[in-house]
Amino acid sequence: MNISTSTLPRWLLALVSVLVLAGIACWYWPQPRSAMYSIYRESGKSRTLSALANYETKSSQHFVVYFTSSDQNVADMILETAESVYQPVVKQMGHEPGGKVPLVVYASRDDLRHAFGWGNSESAVGVYWAGTIRLLSPNVWIHDKRPPQQQQAYAKVNPIAHEFTHYLLDYMTNGNYPRWFTEGLAQWVEHRVTGYLWIEDSNKLDQKLYSMDDLNSRFDGLPNQALAYRESYLIVDYIAQTQGDQGIANLVQQLQAGHSFASAVQQVAGRSESALYDQWFQWVQQHLSA
């Protein structure tokens, strides 16, 4: 059915005009877009935390952990681990958050999946979303429940440095980054801080690699997620290898200022995004074999 604009009330036409202009402003000007993203994120954060009425809480200097009674035994351990990585990640990112960072602990994989509407194939142990860091209880995935052994295992392999990097980048740039870049940066910082790097048979480099277009347009839908994550890490590492750590900082600063990632790469590396990928690809062939 086609409706002529002459049949619409003037107030409705005015409202549509305002919404169209607001949409254009948010698309072309970074400040309104950034402000709207911040509102969206804080609204999501508020909804998440307000739904945790049956959760207990404990606080440390920089974090507050939300947990159910079944995870009382790991709440202090999670806070201690978070505090241990706080300053190294903040130093690496050059930014300190305002207020305490919320850590929400889910007692089972089903609880975590339900929070995001995931299917049974998802098995993450940590997720950043909308101003909150979500964690699968260490009681689920660390099999040795003896406190000293559990604490040692969690200190060695945990997702907090990774997810805290996501948290900082999101607040620094108000969502102005490609999906692959935040994952690459989080792995890069995590490796610097904890020494952990995700390498397995499925993400070895002796196979066809994803293109920059693949990473930009459908990162989460790529069939080999392990390979997509490793490529994202290696591209960030390549920028650090060729531009120094300050190059990473400068890139994030460009994103903070509202520039597109392509523009930020041009400013920092002096080349296009596609040229960066081509040179990275050659670097991978020369320096990495597995």
PANU-740533 format. One record per residue (C-alpha): residue number from 1; x, y, z. Coordinates in steps of 0.05 Angstrom, whole numbers, plus 5000, padded with zeros to 4 digits. Example, Ala and Ser with C-alpha at 12.3 -4.5 7.8 and 13.67 -1.06 7.14 Angstrom:
<nodes>
<node pos="1" c1="5246" c2="4910" c3="5156"/>
<node pos="2" c1="5273" c2="4979" c3="5143"/>
</nodes>
This chain:
<nodes>
<node pos="1" c1="5000" c2="5000" c3="5000"/>
<node pos="2" c1="5028" c2="5067" c3="4981"/>
<node pos="3" c1="5013" c2="5126" c3="5027"/>
<node pos="4" c1="5020" c2="5196" c3="5000"/>
<node pos="5" c1="5057" c2="5245" c3="5046"/>
<node pos="6" c1="4999" c2="5294" c3="5036"/>
<node pos="7" c1="4955" c2="5248" c3="5078"/>
<node pos="8" c1="5003" c2="5247" c3="5138"/>
<node pos="9" c1="4996" c2="5296" c3="5196"/>
<node pos="10" c1="5047" c2="5352" c3="5199"/>
<node pos="11" c1="5072" c2="5330" c3="5267"/>
<node pos="12" c1="5088" c2="5261" c3="5239"/>
<node pos="13" c1="5125" c2="5290" c3="5180"/>
<node pos="14" c1="5165" c2="5334" c3="5227"/>
<node pos="15" c1="5181" c2="5274" c3="5271"/>
<node pos="16" c1="5204" c2="5233" c3="5211"/>
<node pos="17" c1="5248" c2="5291" c3="5188"/>
<node pos="18" c1="5280" c2="5296" c3="5256"/>
<node pos="19" c1="5294" c2="5222" c3="5259"/>
<node pos="20" c1="5324" c2="5222" c3="5189"/>
<node pos="21" c1="5369" c2="5282" c3="5206"/>
<node pos="22" c1="5390" c2="5248" c3="5271"/>
<node pos="23" c1="5408" c2="5185" c3="5233"/>
<node pos="24" c1="5449" c2="5225" c3="5183"/>
<node pos="25" c1="5484" c2="5262" c3="5239"/>
<node pos="26" c1="5502" c2="5197" c3="5274"/>
<node pos="27" c1="5528" c2="5166" c3="5210"/>
<node pos="28" c1="5573" c2="5224" c3="5188"/>
<node pos="29" c1="5592" c2="5258" c3="5254"/>
<node pos="30" c1="5627" c2="5217" c3="5307"/>
<node pos="31" c1="5604" c2="5256" c3="5369"/>
<node pos="32" c1="5529" c2="5240" c3="5363"/>
<node pos="33" c1="5544" c2="5169" c3="5342"/>
<node pos="34" c1="5590" c2="5160" c3="5401"/>
<node pos="35" c1="5539" c2="5190" c3="5449"/>
<node pos="36" c1="5484" c2="5144" c3="5424"/>
<node pos="37" c1="5529" c2="5083" c3="5430"/>
<node pos="38" c1="5547" c2="5103" c3="5502"/>
<node pos="39" c1="5473" c2="5108" c3="5519"/>
<node pos="40" c1="5460" c2="5040" c3="5488"/>
<node pos="41" c1="5518" c2="5008" c3="5526"/>
<node pos="42" c1="5500" c2="5038" c3="5594"/>
<node pos="43" c1="5427" c2="5018" c3="5584"/>
<node pos="44" c1="5449" c2="4946" c3="5570"/>
<node pos="45" c1="5494" c2="4947" c3="5631"/>
<node pos="46" c1="5438" c2="4973" c3="5675"/>
<node pos="47" c1="5390" c2="4919" c3="5650"/>
<node pos="48" c1="5442" c2="4864" c3="5662"/>
<node pos="49" c1="5459" c2="4885" c3="5733"/>
<node pos="50" c1="5387" c2="4899" c3="5753"/>
<node pos="51" c1="5370" c2="4827" c3="5734"/>
<node pos="52" c1="5419" c2="4800" c3="5785"/>
<node pos="53" c1="5377" c2="4810" c3="5847"/>
<node pos="54" c1="5390" c2="4740" c3="5871"/>
<node pos="55" c1="5465" c2="4746" c3="5863"/>
<node pos="56" c1="5514" c2="4760" c3="5919"/>
<node pos="57" c1="5569" c2="4812" c3="5910"/>
<node pos="58" c1="5640" c2="4824" c3="5934"/>
<node pos="59" c1="5685" c2="4883" c3="5917"/>
<node pos="60" c1="5759" c2="4896" c3="5911"/>
<node pos="61" c1="5794" c2="4962" c3="5894"/>
<node pos="62" c1="5777" c2="4960" c3="5820"/>
<node pos="63" c1="5725" c2="4905" c3="5810"/>
<node pos="64" c1="5658" c2="4881" c3="5837"/>
<node pos="65" c1="5640" c2="4809" c3="5826"/>
<node pos="66" c1="5568" c2="4783" c3="5822"/>
<node pos="67" c1="5559" c2="4709" c3="5838"/>
<node pos="68" c1="5509" c2="4658" c3="5862"/>
<node pos="69" c1="5516" c2="4618" c3="5926"/>
<node pos="70" c1="5547" c2="4559" c3="5890"/>
<node pos="71" c1="5607" c2="4602" c3="5872"/>
<node pos="72" c1="5623" c2="4631" c3="5940"/>
<node pos="73" c1="5686" c2="4589" c3="5940"/>
<node pos="74" c1="5715" c2="4624" c3="5878"/>
<node pos="75" c1="5692" c2="4696" c3="5887"/>
<node pos="76" c1="5755" c2="4718" c3="5924"/>
<node pos="77" c1="5799" c2="4680" c3="5875"/>
<node pos="78" c1="5767" c2="4716" c3="5816"/>
<node pos="79" c1="5776" c2="4784" c3="5848"/>
<node pos="80" c1="5849" c2="4770" c3="5865"/>
<node pos="81" c1="5863" c2="4747" c3="5794"/>
<node pos="82" c1="5828" c2="4808" c3="5766"/>
<node pos="83" c1="5869" c2="4855" c3="5810"/>
<node pos="84" c1="5933" c2="4820" c3="5789"/>
<node pos="85" c1="5922" c2="4837" c3="5716"/>
<node pos="86" c1="5890" c2="4906" c3="5726"/>
<node pos="87" c1="5952" c2="4950" c3="5726"/>
<node pos="88" c1="5988" c2="4912" c3="5670"/>
<node pos="89" c1="5928" c2="4917" c3="5624"/>
<node pos="90" c1="5915" c2="4990" c3="5642"/>
<node pos="91" c1="5988" c2="5006" c3="5628"/>
<node pos="92" c1="5986" c2="4970" c3="5561"/>
<node pos="93" c1="5922" c2="5006" c3="5540"/>
<node pos="94" c1="5941" c2="5074" c3="5569"/>
<node pos="95" c1="5872" c2="5083" c3="5600"/>
<node pos="96" c1="5842" c2="5072" c3="5669"/>
<node pos="97" c1="5766" c2="5062" c3="5676"/>
<node pos="98" c1="5722" c2="5104" c3="5720"/>
<node pos="99" c1="5688" c2="5064" c3="5774"/>
<node pos="100" c1="5692" c2="4991" c3="5789"/>
<node pos="101" c1="5688" c2="4940" c3="5733"/>
<node pos="102" c1="5631" c2="4890" c3="5740"/>
<node pos="103" c1="5647" c2="4816" c3="5735"/>
<node pos="104" c1="5586" c2="4771" c3="5729"/>
<node pos="105" c1="5599" c2="4697" c3="5744"/>
<node pos="106" c1="5552" c2="4644" c3="5715"/>
<node pos="107" c1="5547" c2="4578" c3="5752"/>
<node pos="108" c1="5538" c2="4536" c3="5690"/>
<node pos="109" c1="5548" c2="4537" c3="5615"/>
<node pos="110" c1="5472" c2="4536" c3="5606"/>
<node pos="111" c1="5465" c2="4599" c3="5649"/>
<node pos="112" c1="5517" c2="4636" c3="5607"/>
<node pos="113" c1="5486" c2="4612" c3="5542"/>
<node pos="114" c1="5417" c2="4633" c3="5565"/>
<node pos="115" c1="5443" c2="4703" c3="5582"/>
<node pos="116" c1="5461" c2="4713" c3="5509"/>
<node pos="117" c1="5410" c2="4668" c3="5475"/>
<node pos="118" c1="5465" c2="4621" c3="5450"/>
<node pos="119" c1="5458" c2="4551" c3="5425"/>
<node pos="120" c1="5491" c2="4490" c3="5456"/>
<node pos="121" c1="5552" c2="4496" c3="5411"/>
<node pos="122" c1="5578" c2="4558" c3="5446"/>
<node pos="123" c1="5628" c2="4545" c3="5501"/>
<node pos="124" c1="5663" c2="4610" c3="5519"/>
<node pos="125" c1="5692" c2="4620" c3="5589"/>
<node pos="126" c1="5691" c2="4696" c3="5584"/>
<node pos="127" c1="5651" c2="4748" c3="5546"/>
<node pos="128" c1="5651" c2="4824" c3="5545"/>
<node pos="129" c1="5585" c2="4857" c3="5530"/>
<node pos="130" c1="5554" c2="4925" c3="5544"/>
<node pos="131" c1="5599" c2="4948" c3="5600"/>
<node pos="132" c1="5601" c2="4881" c3="5636"/>
<node pos="133" c1="5650" c2="4823" c3="5637"/>
<node pos="134" c1="5615" c2="4756" c3="5640"/>
<node pos="135" c1="5653" c2="4696" c3="5666"/>
<node pos="136" c1="5638" c2="4622" c3="5668"/>
<node pos="137" c1="5651" c2="4597" c3="5738"/>
<node pos="138" c1="5719" c2="4565" c3="5746"/>
<node pos="139" c1="5682" c2="4510" c3="5783"/>
<node pos="140" c1="5656" c2="4487" c3="5715"/>
<node pos="141" c1="5719" c2="4484" c3="5675"/>
<node pos="142" c1="5776" c2="4474" c3="5725"/>
<node pos="143" c1="5770" c2="4402" c3="5746"/>
<node pos="144" c1="5816" c2="4402" c3="5806"/>
<node pos="145" c1="5773" c2="4434" c3="5861"/>
<node pos="146" c1="5826" c2="4435" c3="5915"/>
<node pos="147" c1="5835" c2="4509" c3="5930"/>
<node pos="148" c1="5910" c2="4516" c3="5919"/>
<node pos="149" c1="5909" c2="4476" c3="5855"/>
<node pos="150" c1="5847" c2="4512" c3="5829"/>
<node pos="151" c1="5876" c2="4580" c3="5843"/>
<node pos="152" c1="5941" c2="4561" c3="5809"/>
<node pos="153" c1="5905" c2="4536" c3="5748"/>
<node pos="154" c1="5860" c2="4598" c3="5744"/>
<node pos="155" c1="5919" c2="4645" c3="5751"/>
<node pos="156" c1="5953" c2="4610" c3="5693"/>
<node pos="157" c1="5894" c2="4607" c3="5645"/>
<node pos="158" c1="5835" c2="4655" c3="5655"/>
<node pos="159" c1="5798" c2="4704" c3="5609"/>
<node pos="160" c1="5801" c2="4766" c3="5652"/>
<node pos="161" c1="5859" c2="4803" c3="5619"/>
<node pos="162" c1="5828" c2="4788" c3="5551"/>
<node pos="163" c1="5758" c2="4812" c3="5569"/>
<node pos="164" c1="5784" c2="4872" c3="5608"/>
<node pos="165" c1="5820" c2="4895" c3="5545"/>
<node pos="166" c1="5754" c2="4891" c3="5508"/>
<node pos="167" c1="5722" c2="4932" c3="5564"/>
<node pos="168" c1="5775" c2="4987" c3="5560"/>
<node pos="169" c1="5775" c2="4992" c3="5484"/>
<node pos="170" c1="5700" c2="4996" c3="5483"/>
<node pos="171" c1="5699" c2="5053" c3="5533"/>
<node pos="172" c1="5757" c2="5089" c3="5501"/>
<node pos="173" c1="5726" c2="5088" c3="5431"/>
<node pos="174" c1="5652" c2="5080" c3="5445"/>
<node pos="175" c1="5647" c2="5020" c3="5399"/>
<node pos="176" c1="5687" c2="5050" c3="5341"/>
<node pos="177" c1="5728" c2="4990" c3="5320"/>
<node pos="178" c1="5722" c2="4929" c3="5274"/>
<node pos="179" c1="5702" c2="4864" c3="5309"/>
<node pos="180" c1="5767" c2="4829" c3="5288"/>
<node pos="181" c1="5809" c2="4886" c3="5316"/>
<node pos="182" c1="5782" c2="4883" c3="5386"/>
<node pos="183" c1="5794" c2="4808" c3="5387"/>
<node pos="184" c1="5864" c2="4816" c3="5359"/>
<node pos="185" c1="5881" c2="4870" c3="5409"/>
<node pos="186" c1="5852" c2="4831" c3="5468"/>
<node pos="187" c1="5895" c2="4770" c3="5450"/>
<node pos="188" c1="5956" c2="4815" c3="5440"/>
<node pos="189" c1="5949" c2="4848" c3="5508"/>
<node pos="190" c1="5931" c2="4781" c3="5541"/>
<node pos="191" c1="5995" c2="4750" c3="5512"/>
<node pos="192" c1="6036" c2="4809" c3="5537"/>
<node pos="193" c1="6006" c2="4805" c3="5607"/>
<node pos="194" c1="5997" c2="4731" c3="5619"/>
<node pos="195" c1="6037" c2="4695" c3="5566"/>
<node pos="196" c1="5976" c2="4658" c3="5540"/>
<node pos="197" c1="5965" c2="4651" c3="5465"/>
<node pos="198" c1="5911" c2="4610" c3="5431"/>
<node pos="199" c1="5947" c2="4562" c3="5384"/>
<node pos="200" c1="5920" c2="4494" c3="5363"/>
<node pos="201" c1="5920" c2="4449" c3="5302"/>
<node pos="202" c1="5860" c2="4484" c3="5271"/>
<node pos="203" c1="5892" c2="4553" c3="5270"/>
<node pos="204" c1="5960" c2="4534" c3="5241"/>
<node pos="205" c1="5981" c2="4577" c3="5183"/>
<node pos="206" c1="5993" c2="4522" c3="5132"/>
<node pos="207" c1="5923" c2="4531" c3="5103"/>
<node pos="208" c1="5884" c2="4582" c3="5063"/>
<node pos="209" c1="5880" c2="4646" c3="5105"/>
<node pos="210" c1="5820" c2="4691" c3="5110"/>
<node pos="211" c1="5822" c2="4756" c3="5071"/>
<node pos="212" c1="5815" c2="4825" c3="5102"/>
<node pos="213" c1="5746" c2="4829" c3="5072"/>
<node pos="214" c1="5729" c2="4763" c3="5108"/>
<node pos="215" c1="5753" c2="4791" c3="5174"/>
<node pos="216" c1="5717" c2="4858" c3="5165"/>
<node pos="217" c1="5650" c2="4833" c3="5139"/>
<node pos="218" c1="5636" c2="4767" c3="5174"/>
<node pos="219" c1="5687" c2="4755" c3="5229"/>
<node pos="220" c1="5638" c2="4719" c3="5276"/>
<node pos="221" c1="5609" c2="4678" c3="5219"/>
<node pos="222" c1="5675" c2="4649" c3="5193"/>
<node pos="223" c1="5674" c2="4573" c3="5198"/>
<node pos="224" c1="5744" c2="4567" c3="5229"/>
<node pos="225" c1="5739" c2="4614" c3="5288"/>
<node pos="226" c1="5807" c2="4592" c3="5315"/>
<node pos="227" c1="5840" c2="4614" c3="5251"/>
<node pos="228" c1="5802" c2="4679" c3="5248"/>
<node pos="229" c1="5824" c2="4695" c3="5319"/>
<node pos="230" c1="5896" c2="4678" c3="5305"/>
<node pos="231" c1="5897" c2="4721" c3="5243"/>
<node pos="232" c1="5868" c2="4779" c3="5282"/>
<node pos="233" c1="5922" c2="4771" c3="5335"/>
<node pos="234" c1="5977" c2="4767" c3="5283"/>
<node pos="235" c1="5955" c2="4829" c3="5246"/>
<node pos="236" c1="5956" c2="4869" c3="5311"/>
<node pos="237" c1="6024" c2="4839" c3="5327"/>
<node pos="238" c1="6049" c2="4857" c3="5258"/>
<node pos="239" c1="6028" c2="4930" c3="5269"/>
<node pos="240" c1="6067" c2="4929" c3="5335"/>
<node pos="241" c1="6127" c2="4896" c3="5301"/>
<node pos="242" c1="6129" c2="4949" c3="5246"/>
<node pos="243" c1="6103" c2="5011" c3="5281"/>
<node pos="244" c1="6122" c2="4996" c3="5353"/>
<node pos="245" c1="6077" c2="4993" c3="5414"/>
<node pos="246" c1="6064" c2="5067" c3="5403"/>
<node pos="247" c1="6035" c2="5050" c3="5336"/>
<node pos="248" c1="5981" c2="5009" c3="5371"/>
<node pos="249" c1="5969" c2="5066" c3="5419"/>
<node pos="250" c1="5964" c2="5116" c3="5361"/>
<node pos="251" c1="5915" c2="5071" c3="5325"/>
<node pos="252" c1="5870" c2="5068" c3="5385"/>
<node pos="253" c1="5876" c2="5144" c3="5394"/>
<node pos="254" c1="5852" c2="5153" c3="5322"/>
<node pos="255" c1="5792" c2="5109" c3="5336"/>
<node pos="256" c1="5779" c2="5149" c3="5400"/>
<node pos="257" c1="5776" c2="5212" c3="5358"/>
<node pos="258" c1="5721" c2="5180" c3="5315"/>
<node pos="259" c1="5761" c2="5162" c3="5253"/>
<node pos="260" c1="5745" c2="5099" c3="5215"/>
<node pos="261" c1="5793" c2="5041" c3="5222"/>
<node pos="262" c1="5815" c2="5049" c3="5149"/>
<node pos="263" c1="5830" c2="5122" c3="5162"/>
<node pos="264" c1="5866" c2="5106" c3="5227"/>
<node pos="265" c1="5911" c2="5055" c3="5191"/>
<node pos="266" c1="5927" c2="5106" c3="5137"/>
<node pos="267" c1="5946" c2="5158" c3="5189"/>
<node pos="268" c1="5987" c2="5111" c3="5233"/>
<node pos="269" c1="6018" c2="5063" c3="5182"/>
<node pos="270" c1="6019" c2="5107" c3="5121"/>
<node pos="271" c1="5983" c2="5055" c3="5078"/>
<node pos="272" c1="5914" c2="5031" c3="5062"/>
<node pos="273" c1="5880" c2="4975" c3="5100"/>
<node pos="274" c1="5886" c2="4928" c3="5040"/>
<node pos="275" c1="5960" c2="4945" c3="5032"/>
<node pos="276" c1="5971" c2="4932" c3="5106"/>
<node pos="277" c1="5939" c2="4863" c3="5098"/>
<node pos="278" c1="5981" c2="4847" c3="5036"/>
<node pos="279" c1="6045" c2="4865" c3="5072"/>
<node pos="280" c1="6023" c2="4827" c3="5133"/>
<node pos="281" c1="6010" c2="4766" c3="5089"/>
<node pos="282" c1="6080" c2="4769" c3="5061"/>
<node pos="283" c1="6108" c2="4777" c3="5132"/>
<node pos="284" c1="6070" c2="4715" c3="5155"/>
<node pos="285" c1="6098" c2="4674" c3="5097"/>
<node pos="286" c1="6169" c2="4696" c3="5114"/>
<node pos="287" c1="6169" c2="4693" c3="5190"/>
<node pos="288" c1="6117" c2="4642" c3="5212"/>
<node pos="289" c1="6112" c2="4570" c3="5192"/>
<node pos="290" c1="6059" c2="4540" c3="5237"/>
</nodes>
